[in-house]
């Protein structure tokens, strides 16, 4: 590894995030993760997050699978996740006594590019809470405003009420991650999910735990996962606990209204609508209408 634990800590203090290159070997974990993705689709796991669904029969444009440790899935995902053995690194970086885990999601998308809004995951910054991204495929595009530019963006926001809509390019870093990298960031940093290719990574949120954890060589125990992430929890219990999530898992994507919506999303995605606007704006007709079609 290129950096020592001390250097990771210093980098984290400086930027409030650090990308640990070549941290683990990703093949086995990717294999187990893919099993969960397939089972979530085939066995219709209820706790999936959907991004602009498109109009294809029995298809959901899933971008995240929640509670992947659950015994509903047949996979060695938990074992392989435990094998990364990242806890001591987190403790070195943060100087926390112990780690507890409050959220785990498999974030994966195949069909569409993905772009979220600029946002913070936590109400205050710096927070005592981390987002960890475990990269299982090469992925470039995730954007983070590092600590040194946080106040600059805040100033822009209060002056122009931009609400993080348009952050100048030199204010943020673009993460160029490879499979096997681990990103550790303060959950309170301003960030934007962004990818122009397919992606598979694991998103983990953790917080500080003050008391000692007795190691049992099992991820759920050693990383002190919260109740809804417990592998043995029943679907009924999960139904109740999942209501606390900000995402509404009760949406019926197959309802008539949502099918219509999906149809519109598909239409907008494939039709290069900005080109139609450009054609209308091009009133001097420098180009013929064909220059503005899908085939150009
Ligand atoms: Fe976020």
Boltz pocket constraint, residues with backbone or C-beta under 6 A from the ligand:
constraints:
  - pocket:
      binder: B
      contacts: [[A, 119], [A, 120], [A, 121], [A, 191]]
      max_distance: 6.0
